[in-house]
Amino acid sequence: MPALTIKNIPDDLYAELKNIAKQHHRSINSEVIVCLKRSLFPKRISPDERLSTIQAIRSQIKPNTITAEDIDQAINEGRP
């Protein structure tokens, strides 16, 4: 199996990688491999699966929670 050496890793990047690896109970090497796989081979979601997810999220949203009056009031008050 090929090996890869990475040089000049910024300290903050290395610290974050080490922290994430610890959270996932992985070595730094294993965490780098997982990160590379996620970046280079992202999971493809079919349109049907995406639509199903959107519909599930929409079903959890209460309809008409913001009224036209709420919008007018927010406009009239202005943004902070």
Secondary structure, 3 states (H helix, E strand, C coil): CCCCCCCCCCHHHHHHHHHHHHHCCCCHHHHHHHHHHHHHCCCCCCHHHHHHHHHHHHHHCCCCCCCHHHHHHHHHHCCC
